[in-house]
Amino acid sequence: MLAVNYTTLRENMKTYMDKITDDYETMIITRKDNKNVVMISEESYNNMMENIYVMGNSSNYDWLMESKAQLENGMVSVHALPEAEADE
């Protein structure tokens, strides 16, 4: 996680924004009176919101944990998928 003050961010905005999006960094922008801000990429934000949604629903969470336990216990099977025909 990076931390930078507001003035430095403003002077180097493109560089920091590229680092956040290209390197999946999270940045804390420090401001006076502890009114700090966190900057993340849109991709990271969308991933976080999806995780909050999935984990916030107890049915989804239980289903995921059961699936994880099955995987860890070797309860998996492999299936061949038929080839899709290309549209001509």
C-alpha positions as CSV (number, residue, x, y, z in Angstrom):
1,M,0.0,0.0,0.0
2,L,1.3,3.4,-0.9
3,A,0.8,6.6,1.0
4,V,1.2,10.0,-0.4
5,N,0.1,13.5,0.6
6,Y,-2.4,15.5,-1.5
7,T,0.1,17.9,-2.9
8,T,2.5,15.2,-4.1
9,L,-0.4,13.3,-5.7
10,R,-1.6,16.4,-7.5
11,E,1.8,17.0,-8.9
12,N,2.3,13.4,-10.1
13,M,-1.3,12.3,-10.7
14,K,-0.7,10.3,-13.9
15,T,2.3,8.4,-12.5
16,Y,0.3,7.4,-9.4
17,M,-2.8,6.5,-11.3
18,D,-0.8,4.3,-13.6
19,K,0.8,2.6,-10.6
20,I,-2.6,1.9,-9.1
21,T,-4.1,0.5,-12.2
22,D,-1.0,-1.3,-13.6
23,D,0.4,-2.7,-10.4
24,Y,-2.9,-3.2,-8.5
25,E,-1.7,-0.9,-5.8
26,T,-3.8,0.8,-3.2
27,M,-3.0,4.3,-2.2
28,I,-3.8,6.4,0.9
29,I,-3.9,10.1,0.1
30,T,-3.1,11.9,3.4
31,R,-4.9,15.1,4.1
32,K,-5.1,17.6,7.0
33,D,-7.2,16.7,10.0
34,N,-7.0,12.9,9.2
35,K,-9.5,13.3,6.4
36,N,-7.6,10.7,4.3
37,V,-8.8,9.1,1.1
38,V,-8.1,5.7,-0.3
39,M,-7.6,5.3,-4.1
40,I,-8.0,2.0,-5.9
41,S,-8.4,0.9,-9.5
42,E,-11.9,0.4,-10.9
43,E,-11.1,-3.3,-11.3
44,S,-10.1,-3.6,-7.6
45,Y,-13.3,-1.8,-6.6
46,N,-15.5,-4.0,-8.7
47,N,-13.8,-7.1,-7.3
48,M,-14.3,-5.8,-3.8
49,M,-18.0,-5.0,-4.3
50,E,-18.6,-8.5,-5.8
51,N,-16.9,-10.1,-2.8
52,I,-19.0,-8.1,-0.4
53,Y,-22.2,-9.1,-2.3
54,V,-21.3,-12.8,-2.4
55,M,-20.0,-13.0,1.1
56,G,-22.9,-10.9,2.5
57,N,-25.5,-13.4,1.4
58,S,-25.4,-16.4,3.8
59,S,-26.7,-18.8,1.2
60,N,-24.0,-17.9,-1.2
61,Y,-21.4,-18.0,1.5
62,D,-22.5,-21.4,2.7
63,W,-22.5,-22.8,-0.9
64,L,-19.0,-21.4,-1.5
65,M,-17.6,-22.9,1.7
66,E,-19.2,-26.3,0.8
67,S,-17.7,-26.2,-2.6
68,K,-14.3,-25.2,-1.2
69,A,-14.4,-28.2,1.3
70,Q,-15.3,-30.5,-1.5
71,L,-12.3,-29.3,-3.6
72,E,-10.0,-29.6,-0.6
73,N,-11.2,-33.2,0.1
74,G,-10.6,-34.2,-3.5
75,M,-14.3,-34.5,-4.3
76,V,-13.9,-33.3,-7.9
77,S,-14.6,-34.8,-11.3
78,V,-13.4,-33.9,-14.8
79,H,-15.8,-33.8,-17.7
80,A,-15.0,-33.5,-21.4
81,L,-16.9,-30.6,-23.0
82,P,-18.3,-31.0,-26.5
83,E,-16.8,-28.8,-29.1
84,A,-19.1,-25.9,-30.2
85,E,-19.6,-25.7,-33.9
86,A,-18.6,-22.4,-35.5
87,D,-21.3,-20.4,-37.1
88,E,-20.8,-20.2,-40.8
